[in-house]
Amino acid sequence: MTIILGVTGSVASYKAADIISGLKKKNREVFVIMTAEANKFITPLTLQTLSGNRVYSDMFEIPEEWDAKHISLAKKADIIVIAPATANVIGKLAAGICDDLLTCVAVASKAKVLIAPAMNDGMYNNVIVQENITKLKKLGYKFVGPKTGRLACGDVAIGCLADVGDILKEIDKLI
């Protein structure tokens, strides 16, 4: 079972390490794709060490051997999990915008996609973000969370990444 874990630019990106650890305990093969913004919050080395696989980020990196990485990763995936998922990535997927490796892989793949949003409550409750979520759900994308908790700004509100255990349970349901 191969899982692509997309990590986006959120304070909650550190929880990707726990998601990987939980998946590896279940003998899942995990490949990580980080957005450029995610690299500001957690290092690829951490996620590579935990997953045991190279971490991907740059769609235009010159490969050692020819491989259209966005297509090979898309074909490899049994499930794509985006955790944390920012409003930016959710919006790009809803609009079919493929301007980074993660969005290209998600759009090119036939695998199920699970999205775990994490953002400020003002962003999450924004009508545009909610319309994007509704659109993706209608298209078959699955969602888990967010939950109410302490946000990066200090407020207690909806927008926290779902508990890692809940994300892992949702992944198991989709397999």
C-alpha positions as CSV (number, residue, x, y, z in Angstrom):
1,M,0.0,0.0,0.0
2,T,1.6,3.3,-1.2
3,I,0.6,6.6,0.3
4,I,1.6,10.0,-0.9
5,L,1.6,12.5,1.9
6,G,1.3,16.1,0.8
7,V,2.6,18.6,3.4
8,T,1.7,22.2,2.9
9,G,2.8,25.5,4.6
10,S,1.1,25.4,7.9
11,V,2.3,25.5,11.5
12,A,0.6,22.1,11.8
13,S,3.1,20.6,9.3
14,Y,5.2,19.2,12.2
15,K,2.3,16.7,12.7
16,A,3.2,15.1,9.3
17,A,6.0,13.4,11.2
18,D,3.5,11.7,13.5
19,I,1.3,10.7,10.5
20,I,4.3,9.1,8.8
21,S,5.3,7.2,12.0
22,G,1.7,5.9,12.3
23,L,1.6,4.8,8.7
24,K,5.0,3.1,8.9
25,K,3.8,1.2,12.0
26,K,1.1,-0.3,9.7
27,N,3.8,-1.2,7.1
28,R,2.6,1.4,4.6
29,E,5.0,2.8,2.0
30,V,5.1,6.6,2.3
31,F,6.3,9.1,-0.1
32,V,6.2,12.8,0.9
33,I,5.6,15.8,-1.3
34,M,6.3,19.1,0.4
35,T,5.2,22.5,-1.0
36,A,7.8,25.2,-0.9
37,E,6.0,26.8,2.0
38,A,6.0,23.6,4.0
39,N,9.8,23.7,3.9
40,K,9.6,26.9,6.0
41,F,8.0,24.9,8.9
42,I,9.6,21.4,8.8
43,T,12.7,20.0,7.1
44,P,12.6,17.4,4.3
45,L,15.4,15.6,6.2
46,T,13.0,14.9,9.1
47,L,10.3,13.5,6.8
48,Q,12.8,11.5,4.7
49,T,14.3,9.9,7.8
50,L,10.8,8.9,9.1
51,S,9.4,7.7,5.7
52,G,12.6,6.0,4.6
53,N,12.1,7.5,1.1
54,R,13.2,10.6,-0.7
55,V,11.1,13.7,-0.1
56,Y,9.9,15.5,-3.2
57,S,9.3,19.2,-3.6
58,D,10.6,20.7,-6.8
59,M,8.7,19.6,-9.9
60,F,11.4,20.9,-12.2
61,E,14.4,19.3,-10.4
62,I,16.6,17.5,-13.0
63,P,16.3,13.8,-12.2
64,E,19.2,11.4,-12.3
65,E,17.3,9.4,-14.9
66,W,14.3,10.5,-16.9
67,D,11.1,10.3,-15.0
68,A,8.1,12.6,-15.2
69,K,7.9,12.7,-11.4
70,H,4.4,14.1,-11.2
71,I,3.1,11.2,-13.3
72,S,5.2,8.4,-11.7
73,L,4.2,9.5,-8.2
74,A,0.5,9.8,-9.3
75,K,0.6,6.3,-10.7
76,K,2.3,4.9,-7.6
77,A,-0.3,6.3,-5.2
78,D,-3.0,4.1,-3.7
79,I,-4.1,7.1,-1.7
80,I,-3.1,10.7,-1.5
81,V,-3.3,12.4,1.9
82,I,-2.8,16.2,2.2
83,A,-2.2,17.0,5.8
84,P,-2.1,19.7,6.7
85,A,-4.0,21.3,3.8
86,T,-4.0,25.0,3.5
87,A,-6.8,27.2,2.0
88,N,-4.3,27.8,-0.8
89,V,-3.9,24.1,-1.8
90,I,-7.6,23.4,-1.3
91,G,-8.4,26.4,-3.6
92,K,-5.9,25.3,-6.3
93,L,-7.3,21.7,-6.3
94,A,-10.9,23.0,-6.6
95,A,-9.9,25.2,-9.5
96,G,-7.8,22.6,-11.2
97,I,-4.6,24.7,-10.8
98,C,-1.5,22.6,-11.0
99,D,1.4,24.9,-10.4
100,D,3.5,22.8,-8.0
101,L,4.4,19.1,-7.6
102,L,1.7,18.3,-5.0
103,T,-1.2,19.7,-7.0
104,C,0.0,18.1,-10.2
105,V,0.2,14.7,-8.6
106,A,-3.2,15.0,-7.0
107,V,-4.8,16.0,-10.3
108,A,-3.0,13.4,-12.3
109,S,-3.7,10.5,-10.0
110,K,-6.6,8.2,-10.0
111,A,-6.1,7.5,-6.3
112,K,-8.5,8.6,-3.6
113,V,-7.6,11.9,-2.0
114,L,-8.0,12.7,1.7
115,I,-7.7,16.3,2.8
116,A,-7.1,17.4,6.4
117,P,-7.5,21.2,6.5
118,A,-5.5,23.4,9.0
119,M,-5.9,27.1,9.0
120,N,-7.2,30.1,10.9
121,D,-11.0,30.0,11.6
122,G,-11.5,33.2,9.5
123,M,-9.9,31.4,6.5
124,Y,-11.7,28.1,7.1
125,N,-15.1,29.8,7.5
126,N,-14.6,32.1,4.5
127,V,-17.4,31.4,1.9
128,I,-14.9,30.8,-0.9
129,V,-13.0,28.2,1.1
130,Q,-16.3,26.5,2.1
131,E,-17.4,26.5,-1.6
132,N,-14.1,24.9,-2.6
133,I,-14.5,22.2,0.1
134,T,-18.1,21.6,-1.0
135,K,-16.9,21.3,-4.7
136,L,-14.1,18.9,-3.8
137,K,-16.5,16.7,-1.7
138,K,-18.9,16.6,-4.7
139,L,-16.0,15.4,-6.8
140,G,-15.2,12.6,-4.4
141,Y,-12.5,14.1,-2.3
142,K,-12.7,13.1,1.3
143,F,-12.1,15.4,4.3
144,V,-11.2,14.9,7.9
145,G,-11.4,17.8,10.3
146,P,-10.5,20.4,11.1
147,K,-11.2,20.5,14.9
148,T,-11.7,23.3,17.4
149,G,-8.6,24.1,19.4
150,R,-5.8,26.7,19.9
151,L,-4.8,28.2,16.7
152,A,-1.4,29.7,15.8
153,C,-2.8,33.2,16.4
154,G,-3.7,32.2,20.0
155,D,-7.5,32.1,19.4
156,V,-9.5,29.0,20.3
157,A,-11.6,28.2,17.3
158,I,-12.2,25.7,14.4
159,G,-9.2,25.3,12.2
160,C,-6.8,22.9,14.0
161,L,-5.6,19.9,12.1
162,A,-7.6,16.8,13.0
163,D,-6.0,14.5,15.5
164,V,-3.4,12.2,13.9
165,G,-5.3,9.1,15.1
166,D,-8.4,10.4,13.3
167,I,-6.4,11.0,10.1
168,L,-5.0,7.5,10.3
169,K,-8.5,6.0,10.8
170,E,-9.8,7.8,7.8
171,I,-6.9,6.6,5.7
172,D,-7.7,3.0,6.8
173,K,-11.3,3.5,5.7
174,L,-10.2,4.5,2.3
175,I,-7.8,1.6,1.7
